């Protein structure tokens, strides 16, 4: 298992930050790269809700599914990847601070065989994506764009 943590403070109320980060349909607006996510289950969304993501890199496209494993507004949310080539866990914790909301995003990649060997590379890429994405999200939310 490979793991990475990203932390940021966003100058907005905890409820607003939680709402944006747990709405998979907004991911493409702040997460780097060409990624589109949508819900596979009807609202209300919470534990057990499923989403699908499509990621494009040049002419290549890959889809993966995930399920919400924790949904405790506005403090904690988590998802687990269900697809063989996306064996991830994403755990988001939110806390109130003087300047707004602290977000701690823990990402782990698990797997066996070839995926176990590739996990450190994928977690670095995933971690970099979260780092860039959270910085972009901070800018967008603090400017009122999101």
NUNUBA-754394 format. One record per residue: residue number from 1; residue in one letter; x, y, z of N, C-alpha, C, O in turn. Coordinates in nm, 2 decimals, m for minus. Last residue first. Layout:
<pts>
> n;res;n.X;n.Y;n.Z;ca.X;ca.Y;ca.Z;c.X;c.Y;c.Z;o.X;o.Y;o.Z
> NUM;A;X;Y;Z;X;Y;Z;X;Y;Z;X;Y;Z;
...
</pts>
This chain:
<pts>
> n;res;n.X;n.Y;n.Z;ca.X;ca.Y;ca.Z;c.X;c.Y;c.Z;o.X;o.Y;o.Z
> 146;X;m1.65;2.92;m0.73;m1.72;2.80;m0.69;m1.79;2.82;m0.56;m1.85;2.73;m0.50;
> 145;X;m1.58;3.18;m0.74;m1.60;3.12;m0.87;m1.68;2.98;m0.84;m1.76;2.94;m0.93;
> 144;X;m1.50;3.32;m0.52;m1.64;3.31;m0.54;m1.68;3.24;m0.67;m1.80;3.23;m0.71;
> 143;X;m1.24;3.31;m0.45;m1.28;3.42;m0.54;m1.43;3.42;m0.57;m1.48;3.51;m0.63;
> 142;X;m1.23;3.09;m0.29;m1.21;3.21;m0.22;m1.24;3.33;m0.32;m1.27;3.44;m0.27;
> 141;X;m1.27;2.89;m0.49;m1.37;2.91;m0.38;m1.35;3.04;m0.31;m1.45;3.11;m0.28;
> 140;X;m1.05;2.91;m0.65;m1.18;2.92;m0.71;m1.28;2.95;m0.60;m1.37;3.04;m0.62;
> 139;X;m0.83;2.87;m0.47;m0.84;3.00;m0.55;m0.99;3.02;m0.60;m1.04;3.13;m0.59;
> 138;X;m0.90;2.61;m0.38;m0.88;2.73;m0.29;m0.90;2.86;m0.36;m0.98;2.94;m0.32;
> 137;X;m0.88;2.47;m0.62;m1.00;2.48;m0.55;m1.01;2.60;m0.46;m1.10;2.67;m0.45;
> 136;X;m0.60;2.49;m0.67;m0.69;2.55;m0.76;m0.83;2.57;m0.70;m0.90;2.67;m0.72;
> 135;X;m0.51;2.34;m0.45;m0.47;2.48;m0.46;m0.56;2.56;m0.56;m0.60;2.67;m0.54;
> 134;X;m0.63;2.10;m0.51;m0.67;2.17;m0.39;m0.63;2.31;m0.39;m0.71;2.40;m0.35;
> 133;X;m0.49;2.03;m0.75;m0.63;2.05;m0.75;m0.68;2.13;m0.62;m0.77;2.22;m0.64;
> 132;X;m0.23;2.00;m0.66;m0.26;2.10;m0.76;m0.41;2.13;m0.75;m0.45;2.25;m0.76;
> 131;X;m0.27;1.78;m0.48;m0.20;1.91;m0.44;m0.24;2.02;m0.53;m0.27;2.13;m0.49;
> 130;X;m0.40;1.59;m0.64;m0.47;1.65;m0.52;m0.40;1.78;m0.48;m0.48;1.87;m0.46;
> 129;X;m0.18;1.54;m0.82;m0.31;1.59;m0.87;m0.39;1.65;m0.76;m0.45;1.76;m0.78;
> 128;X;0.00;1.44;m0.64;0.03;1.56;m0.71;m0.10;1.62;m0.77;m0.12;1.74;m0.76;
> 127;X;m0.13;1.20;m0.57;m0.10;1.30;m0.47;m0.07;1.44;m0.53;m0.12;1.54;m0.48;
> 126;X;m0.13;1.07;m0.81;m0.26;1.10;m0.75;m0.24;1.21;m0.64;m0.32;1.30;m0.64;
> 125;X;0.15;1.04;m0.84;0.07;1.11;m0.94;m0.07;1.16;m0.88;m0.11;1.27;m0.90;
> 124;X;0.20;0.88;m0.61;0.27;1.01;m0.63;0.19;1.10;m0.73;0.17;1.22;m0.71;
> 123;X;0.04;0.66;m0.67;0.01;0.75;m0.55;0.08;0.88;m0.56;0.03;0.98;m0.52;
> 122;X;0.17;0.55;m0.89;0.03;0.61;m0.90;0.00;0.70;m0.79;m0.07;0.80;m0.80;
> 121;X;0.42;0.48;m0.78;0.41;0.58;m0.89;0.27;0.64;m0.90;0.26;0.76;m0.91;
> 120;X;0.34;0.29;m0.59;0.41;0.41;m0.55;0.41;0.52;m0.66;0.39;0.64;m0.63;
> 119;X;0.20;0.09;m0.75;0.13;0.17;m0.66;0.21;0.30;m0.61;0.15;0.41;m0.61;
> 118;X;0.34;m0.09;m0.91;0.31;0.04;m0.97;0.25;0.14;m0.87;0.24;0.26;m0.89;
> 117;X;0.34;m0.32;m0.76;0.47;m0.26;m0.80;0.45;m0.11;m0.85;0.54;m0.03;m0.83;
> 116;X;0.07;m0.37;m0.73;0.15;m0.34;m0.61;0.29;m0.28;m0.64;0.34;m0.19;m0.57;
> 115;X;0.00;m0.41;m0.99;m0.05;m0.29;m0.93;0.03;m0.26;m0.80;0.05;m0.15;m0.77;
> 114;X;0.11;m0.67;m1.04;0.17;m0.55;m1.11;0.12;m0.42;m1.04;0.20;m0.33;m1.03;
> 113;X;0.00;m0.80;m0.73;0.07;m0.82;m0.86;0.13;m0.70;m0.91;0.21;m0.63;m0.84;
> 112;X;m0.25;m0.58;m0.59;m0.16;m0.70;m0.58;m0.09;m0.71;m0.72;m0.13;m0.64;m0.82;
> 111;X;m0.33;m0.28;m0.40;m0.34;m0.38;m0.51;m0.24;m0.49;m0.49;m0.17;m0.50;m0.40;
> 110;X;m0.39;0.06;m0.33;m0.37;m0.07;m0.29;m0.37;m0.16;m0.42;m0.40;m0.12;m0.53;
> 109;X;m0.33;0.39;m0.25;m0.34;0.30;m0.36;m0.30;0.16;m0.31;m0.20;0.14;m0.25;
> 108;X;m0.47;0.66;m0.07;m0.39;0.53;m0.07;m0.43;0.45;m0.20;m0.54;0.46;m0.25;
> 107;X;m0.48;0.98;0.05;m0.50;0.89;m0.07;m0.41;0.77;m0.05;m0.29;0.78;m0.02;
> 106;X;m0.63;1.23;0.24;m0.54;1.11;0.24;m0.58;1.02;0.13;m0.69;0.99;0.11;
> 105;X;m0.66;1.56;0.29;m0.69;1.45;0.19;m0.59;1.35;0.20;m0.47;1.37;0.16;
> 104;X;m0.79;1.79;0.50;m0.68;1.69;0.49;m0.73;1.58;0.40;m0.83;1.51;0.43;
> 103;X;m0.87;2.12;0.51;m0.90;2.00;0.44;m0.77;1.91;0.45;m0.67;1.95;0.42;
> 102;X;m1.00;2.37;0.72;m0.88;2.29;0.69;m0.93;2.16;0.62;m1.02;2.09;0.68;
> 101;X;m1.16;2.67;0.65;m1.17;2.52;0.66;m1.04;2.46;0.63;m0.99;2.48;0.52;
> 100;X;m1.10;2.97;0.80;m1.20;2.90;0.72;m1.20;2.75;0.75;m1.25;2.71;0.86;
> 99;X;m0.92;3.08;0.98;m0.92;3.13;0.84;m1.02;3.06;0.75;m1.02;3.10;0.63;
> 98;X;m0.96;2.93;1.22;m0.99;3.07;1.21;m1.00;3.13;1.07;m1.08;3.22;1.05;
> 97;X;m1.13;2.62;1.11;m1.01;2.70;1.17;m1.04;2.84;1.15;m1.14;2.88;1.09;
> 96;X;m1.30;2.32;1.11;m1.31;2.46;1.12;m1.18;2.52;1.18;m1.13;2.47;1.28;
> 95;X;m1.21;2.05;0.90;m1.22;2.10;1.03;m1.23;2.26;1.02;m1.17;2.31;0.93;
> 94;X;m1.25;1.74;0.73;m1.27;1.88;0.73;m1.28;1.93;0.87;m1.34;1.87;0.96;
> 93;X;m1.10;1.48;0.54;m1.14;1.53;0.67;m1.15;1.68;0.67;m1.06;1.75;0.61;
> 92;X;m1.13;1.22;0.31;m1.13;1.37;0.33;m1.18;1.40;0.47;m1.29;1.36;0.51;
> 91;X;m0.97;0.97;0.14;m1.03;1.00;0.27;m1.02;1.15;0.30;m0.91;1.20;0.30;
> 90;X;m0.98;0.73;m0.10;m0.96;0.88;m0.08;m1.04;0.91;0.05;m1.16;0.89;0.05;
> 89;X;m0.83;0.45;m0.22;m0.91;0.50;m0.11;m0.88;0.65;m0.10;m0.76;0.69;m0.09;
> 88;X;m0.81;0.26;m0.52;m0.77;0.37;m0.43;m0.87;0.38;m0.32;m0.98;0.33;m0.32;
> 87;X;m0.75;0.09;m0.77;m0.77;0.04;m0.63;m0.73;0.15;m0.53;m0.64;0.13;m0.45;
> 86;X;m0.80;0.09;m1.06;m0.81;0.21;m0.97;m0.84;0.17;m0.83;m0.94;0.21;m0.78;
> 85;X;m0.81;m0.13;m1.20;m0.70;m0.04;m1.23;m0.71;0.09;m1.15;m0.64;0.18;m1.18;
> 84;X;m1.05;m0.25;m1.10;m0.92;m0.32;m1.09;m0.80;m0.22;m1.11;m0.70;m0.23;m1.03;
> 83;X;m1.28;m0.04;m0.93;m1.22;m0.09;m1.05;m1.08;m0.15;m1.03;m1.00;m0.09;m0.95;
> 82;X;m1.35;0.09;m0.71;m1.40;m0.05;m0.73;m1.34;m0.11;m0.85;m1.35;m0.24;m0.86;
> 81;X;m1.22;0.30;m0.46;m1.23;0.26;m0.60;m1.27;0.12;m0.61;m1.22;0.03;m0.53;
> 80;X;m1.40;0.46;m0.20;m1.31;0.35;m0.24;m1.33;0.31;m0.38;m1.44;0.30;m0.43;
> 79;X;m1.41;0.77;m0.02;m1.45;0.68;m0.13;m1.35;0.57;m0.15;m1.23;0.59;m0.12;
> 78;X;m1.54;0.97;0.25;m1.44;0.88;0.19;m1.50;0.80;0.08;m1.62;0.78;0.07;
> 77;X;m1.56;1.25;0.48;m1.61;1.17;0.36;m1.50;1.09;0.30;m1.38;1.12;0.31;
> 76;X;m1.64;1.46;0.74;m1.56;1.35;0.70;m1.64;1.28;0.58;m1.76;1.26;0.58;
> 75;X;m1.79;1.70;0.82;m1.66;1.67;0.88;m1.57;1.56;0.81;m1.45;1.56;0.82;
> 74;X;m2.05;1.80;0.82;m1.95;1.85;0.72;m1.81;1.81;0.76;m1.72;1.89;0.73;
> 73;X;m2.14;1.47;0.69;m2.13;1.62;0.67;m2.13;1.69;0.81;m2.19;1.65;0.90;
> 72;X;m2.02;1.19;0.64;m2.06;1.25;0.77;m2.04;1.41;0.76;m1.94;1.46;0.81;
> 71;X;m1.98;0.92;0.49;m2.04;1.05;0.45;m2.10;1.10;0.58;m2.21;1.07;0.62;
> 70;X;m1.78;0.66;0.36;m1.81;0.75;0.47;m1.87;0.88;0.42;m1.82;0.93;0.32;
> 69;X;m1.78;0.54;0.11;m1.78;0.46;0.23;m1.80;0.53;0.36;m1.84;0.47;0.46;
> 68;X;m1.90;0.56;m0.21;m1.88;0.64;m0.09;m1.89;0.54;0.03;m1.98;0.47;0.04;
> 67;X;m1.72;0.39;m0.47;m1.84;0.40;m0.38;m1.80;0.48;m0.26;m1.69;0.47;m0.21;
> 66;X;m1.64;0.41;m0.82;m1.60;0.42;m0.68;m1.73;0.42;m0.60;m1.84;0.46;m0.65;
> 65;X;m1.50;0.31;m1.14;m1.61;0.34;m1.05;m1.56;0.34;m0.91;m1.46;0.28;m0.87;
> 64;X;m1.34;0.45;m1.43;m1.34;0.37;m1.31;m1.46;0.41;m1.22;m1.51;0.52;m1.23;
> 63;X;m1.21;0.45;m1.76;m1.32;0.48;m1.67;m1.29;0.39;m1.54;m1.24;0.28;m1.55;
> 62;X;m0.99;0.62;m1.98;m1.01;0.51;m1.88;m1.12;0.55;m1.79;m1.14;0.67;m1.75;
> 61;X;m0.85;0.69;m2.30;m0.95;0.72;m2.20;m0.97;0.60;m2.11;m0.96;0.48;m2.15;
> 60;X;m0.61;0.84;m2.52;m0.65;0.73;m2.43;m0.76;0.78;m2.33;m0.75;0.89;m2.28;
> 59;X;m0.50;1.05;m2.66;m0.61;0.97;m2.72;m0.66;0.86;m2.64;m0.76;0.79;m2.68;
> 58;X;m0.44;1.23;m2.37;m0.42;1.22;m2.51;m0.54;1.14;m2.58;m0.65;1.17;m2.55;
> 57;X;m0.62;1.10;m2.13;m0.48;1.14;m2.15;m0.44;1.12;m2.30;m0.42;1.01;m2.34;
> 56;X;m0.91;1.12;m1.94;m0.85;1.12;m2.07;m0.70;1.17;m2.06;m0.67;1.27;m2.00;
> 55;X;m1.12;0.95;m1.73;m1.00;1.03;m1.74;m0.95;1.01;m1.88;m0.94;0.90;m1.93;
> 54;X;m1.43;0.94;m1.58;m1.36;0.91;m1.71;m1.24;1.01;m1.71;m1.26;1.13;m1.70;
> 53;X;m1.59;0.78;m1.31;m1.50;0.88;m1.36;m1.44;0.84;m1.49;m1.41;0.72;m1.51;
> 52;X;m1.89;0.73;m1.13;m1.80;0.69;m1.24;m1.72;0.81;m1.28;m1.77;0.92;m1.28;
> 51;X;m2.01;0.65;m0.80;m1.98;0.74;m0.91;m1.89;0.68;m1.01;m1.82;0.58;m0.98;
> 50;X;m2.26;0.56;m0.57;m2.16;0.52;m0.66;m2.14;0.63;m0.76;m2.23;0.70;m0.80;
> 49;X;m2.34;0.54;m0.22;m2.36;0.61;m0.35;m2.24;0.57;m0.44;m2.12;0.56;m0.39;
> 48;X;m2.26;0.44;0.03;m2.32;0.35;m0.07;m2.34;0.41;m0.21;m2.36;0.33;m0.30;
> 47;X;m2.33;0.73;0.20;m2.27;0.60;0.21;m2.34;0.51;0.11;m2.46;0.50;0.11;
> 46;X;m2.48;0.96;m0.04;m2.42;0.93;0.09;m2.35;0.80;0.09;m2.31;0.75;m0.02;
> 45;X;m2.72;1.16;m0.20;m2.59;1.09;m0.20;m2.53;1.08;m0.06;m2.54;1.17;0.02;
> 44;X;m3.07;1.12;m0.26;m2.96;1.19;m0.19;m2.83;1.10;m0.19;m2.84;0.98;m0.18;
> 43;X;m2.98;1.09;m0.61;m2.97;1.15;m0.48;m3.08;1.10;m0.38;m3.18;1.05;m0.43;
> 42;X;m2.90;0.77;m0.77;m2.98;0.89;m0.75;m2.96;0.95;m0.62;m2.91;0.89;m0.52;
> 41;X;m2.58;0.67;m0.90;m2.69;0.65;m0.81;m2.77;0.78;m0.79;m2.71;0.89;m0.81;
> 40;X;m2.37;0.76;m1.04;m2.44;0.64;m1.10;m2.57;0.62;m1.02;m2.66;0.55;m1.06;
> 39;X;m2.25;1.09;m1.10;m2.32;0.99;m1.01;m2.38;0.88;m1.09;m2.45;0.91;m1.19;
> 38;X;m1.94;1.15;m1.27;m2.09;1.17;m1.25;m2.14;1.06;m1.16;m2.08;0.95;m1.14;
> 37;X;m1.66;1.33;m1.38;m1.72;1.24;m1.29;m1.87;1.26;m1.29;m1.91;1.38;m1.30;
> 36;X;m1.38;1.37;m1.59;m1.52;1.40;m1.57;m1.58;1.29;m1.48;m1.55;1.17;m1.50;
> 35;X;m1.07;1.52;m1.65;m1.14;1.42;m1.58;m1.29;1.46;m1.57;m1.32;1.58;m1.54;
> 34;X;m0.79;1.61;m1.76;m0.92;1.59;m1.83;m0.99;1.48;m1.76;m0.99;1.36;m1.80;
> 33;X;m0.61;1.80;m1.51;m0.63;1.70;m1.61;m0.77;1.70;m1.67;m0.85;1.78;m1.63;
> 32;X;m0.69;1.87;m1.17;m0.62;1.89;m1.29;m0.64;1.77;m1.39;m0.68;1.66;m1.35;
> 31;X;m1.01;1.97;m1.03;m0.90;1.87;m1.03;m0.83;1.88;m1.17;m0.89;1.90;m1.27;
> 30;X;m1.21;2.16;m1.08;m1.09;2.20;m1.00;m0.98;2.10;m1.01;m0.86;2.14;m0.98;
> 29;X;m1.40;2.07;m1.26;m1.38;2.21;m1.26;m1.25;2.25;m1.18;m1.19;2.35;m1.20;
> 28;X;m1.43;1.79;m1.21;m1.36;1.84;m1.33;m1.33;1.99;m1.34;m1.25;2.03;m1.41;
> 27;X;m1.59;1.79;m0.97;m1.45;1.76;m0.97;m1.37;1.81;m1.09;m1.26;1.86;m1.08;
> 26;X;m1.86;1.82;m0.97;m1.78;1.95;m0.97;m1.63;1.92;m0.98;m1.55;2.01;m1.01;
> 25;X;m1.97;1.58;m0.94;m1.99;1.65;m1.07;m1.91;1.78;m1.08;m1.91;1.84;m1.19;
> 24;X;m1.92;1.50;m0.68;m1.83;1.45;m0.79;m1.85;1.52;m0.92;m1.76;1.52;m1.00;
> 23;X;m1.92;1.67;m0.41;m2.00;1.67;m0.53;m1.91;1.63;m0.64;m1.84;1.71;m0.70;
> 22;X;m1.74;1.70;m0.20;m1.82;1.57;m0.21;m1.91;1.57;m0.32;m1.98;1.47;m0.34;
> 21;X;m1.64;1.96;m0.23;m1.55;1.84;m0.24;m1.62;1.71;m0.25;m1.56;1.61;m0.29;
> 20;X;m1.87;2.12;m0.19;m1.80;2.12;m0.32;m1.71;1.99;m0.34;m1.72;1.93;m0.44;
> 19;X;m1.94;2.06;0.08;m2.04;2.04;m0.03;m1.97;2.03;m0.17;m2.00;1.95;m0.25;
> 18;X;m1.71;2.13;0.22;m1.76;1.99;0.22;m1.85;1.97;0.10;m1.83;1.87;0.03;
> 17;X;m1.72;2.41;0.17;m1.60;2.33;0.13;m1.64;2.18;0.12;m1.61;2.12;0.02;
> 16;X;m1.96;2.48;0.30;m1.94;2.51;0.16;m1.83;2.42;0.10;m1.84;2.37;m0.01;
> 15;X;m1.92;2.40;0.57;m2.03;2.35;0.49;m2.01;2.36;0.34;m2.04;2.28;0.26;
> 14;X;m1.70;2.56;0.65;m1.68;2.42;0.63;m1.79;2.36;0.55;m1.77;2.26;0.47;
> 13;X;m1.66;2.87;0.47;m1.72;2.79;0.57;m1.71;2.64;0.54;m1.71;2.60;0.42;
> 12;X;m1.33;2.96;0.34;m1.47;2.95;0.32;m1.53;2.86;0.43;m1.45;2.78;0.49;
> 11;X;m1.04;2.95;0.27;m1.11;3.06;0.34;m1.26;3.07;0.31;m1.31;3.17;0.26;
> 10;X;m0.89;2.65;0.32;m0.97;2.73;0.23;m1.05;2.83;0.30;m1.12;2.79;0.40;
> 9;X;m0.58;2.50;0.37;m0.69;2.58;0.44;m0.75;2.66;0.33;m0.69;2.74;0.26;
> 8;X;m0.47;2.16;0.31;m0.49;2.30;0.27;m0.59;2.37;0.36;m0.68;2.30;0.41;
> 7;X;m0.28;1.87;0.26;m0.35;1.96;0.35;m0.36;2.10;0.30;m0.26;2.15;0.24;
> 6;X;m0.24;1.54;0.16;m0.24;1.68;0.12;m0.32;1.75;0.22;m0.43;1.71;0.25;
> 5;X;m0.06;1.23;0.17;m0.15;1.33;0.24;m0.13;1.47;0.18;m0.01;1.51;0.16;
> 4;X;m0.04;0.90;0.04;0.00;1.04;0.04;m0.10;1.12;0.11;m0.22;1.09;0.10;
> 3;X;0.07;0.56;0.02;m0.01;0.66;0.08;0.05;0.80;0.06;0.17;0.81;0.07;
> 2;X;0.05;0.22;m0.08;0.12;0.35;m0.09;0.03;0.46;m0.05;m0.09;0.45;m0.09;
> 1;X;0.08;m0.12;0.00;0.00;0.00;0.00;0.09;0.12;0.00;0.19;0.13;0.07;
</pts>
